[in-house]
Amino acid sequence: MPNLSRRHFMIGTSCFALTALAGVPAARAAEYDSHLVASPREVSFFGDQGLATSVWSYGATPGPTLRFKQGQNVRIKLSNELPDPTTVHWHGLRIENAMDGVPFLNQKPIAPGESFIYDFLAKDAGTYWYHPHVNSAEQVGRGLSGAIVVEEPEPIVVDRDLVWVVDDWRLRRDGTLAPFDDFHDATHGGRMGNVVTINGEAQPRLSVRRGERIRLRLINAANARVFGLKFPSADVWRVAVDGHPVDPSQVAGDELVMVSPGGRIDLILDMNGEPGETTIVEDHYYPRYSYVMAEIEYSTDPPIRSGAPAAPKRLAENPVAIPDLAKAERHEMLFEGGAMGGLRQAEYKGEVLGLRDLAGMGLVWAVNGKMIPPMTEADIGSPMLTMERGKSYVLSWHNKTAFDHPIHLHGHSFHLISTDGKRLEKPIIMDTVLIQPDQSVEVAFIADNPGDWALHCHVLEHAEAGMMGFVRVV
């Protein structure tokens, strides 16, 4: 894995299992397989004794975990009971362009009181998630997110398969959410919370038995926080990144398990604490801020097994095309701007403007010297890059800012091939890569999914302040 970096505060979300009708490829039992309803609700992150917080949710915080079979055709109805328009983006799933959920680019926003049925094929097994793409910084920050598990035909054999949606929330003393649209957040590291949750609960307890093997699917639904976790009483194996298999590798005792906003990591935990022991999972990504994420309590029951189990086997590959690096067309993208970034002017709609004028429009981030217009019905702007369908591409992404940028490409999974000019021994298939300040990465992919696809920073405040455009595949 490439080395990743650090920044500020924390929060989380809660996971439910959604009952979906069994995969019915041909004849269907209903108009849709699953029904999500986006609506306001009240939750407490601290149990029954905690203050209530008004959030937006898909019926739970986080929303129900959607489980599909690989290769299943899925239809999901979204009903909007929010006061604002919304959509759903199926983060990491390589689906048809019209179903991707970016307003005006892919679909008309779903107005309050209206519904929309998303219909797509779950091509790739693994761990993914869903969230809105209308006013994302606020709608995701208010709690709209949920996990997706696409089951492999032959999964790793474990005793339990768990999903942790990790998140952070910025709460005031009365339990209400702090206001959004903070210009400091937009120009700095994004909205950092002061309460961290796993599946909607602050510092939950996980009961385990010694010798238990757990598959843990980590999903970072936070607006801006990078998590770096330590699991002190377990042997930890990394087996998948952003839904796609990697060679199982054991995480060293002092190594942090990093997951950036929008990213996912699948782990195998072999629980080796003593019966009756209690340990804690901590976040240590930001040097000045360490947080207790969860307590792990070991049952006094006898161990499930004696001795360590064999190393997990590599999962089967997903059908992601392998780019031809020798014939690939190459392009560079330079990410600039923000506080302490040194950017003084940039081009906006063909005119060079000073940063003060641009900041007055809420734009503070540039790509290749250009501020990207917000995607609205009137003007979605021009593509950052037009690519030929079926052709291999290498994109060099350079972070010339003072802050982390997890860059996410819709509609495709890319191969991370180098970091700071050093070629990886084996490429990692991803859809969201964290680029630290003054760091550069190279990603390669075949542009095999036609349409207009968003490309943006998944620090959601950065995306809304200029670091979001789109590429076109024709």
Helices and strands as residue ranges (DSSP letters): E 11-12, E 16-17, E 34-43, E 53-57, E 63-69, E 73-80, E 89-91, G 97-99, E 115-121, E 126-131, H 136-141, E 146-151, E 160-169, H 183-187, E 195-198, E 205-208, E 213-220, E 227-230, E 234-241, E 244-250, E 257-259, E 264-271, E 278-286, E 289-298, G 325-327, E 329-337, E 345-348, E 351-354, H 355-360, E 365-367, E 385-387, E 392-399, E 405-409, E 414-419, E 422-430, E 432-435, E 440-446, E 451-457, H 460-464, E 468-473
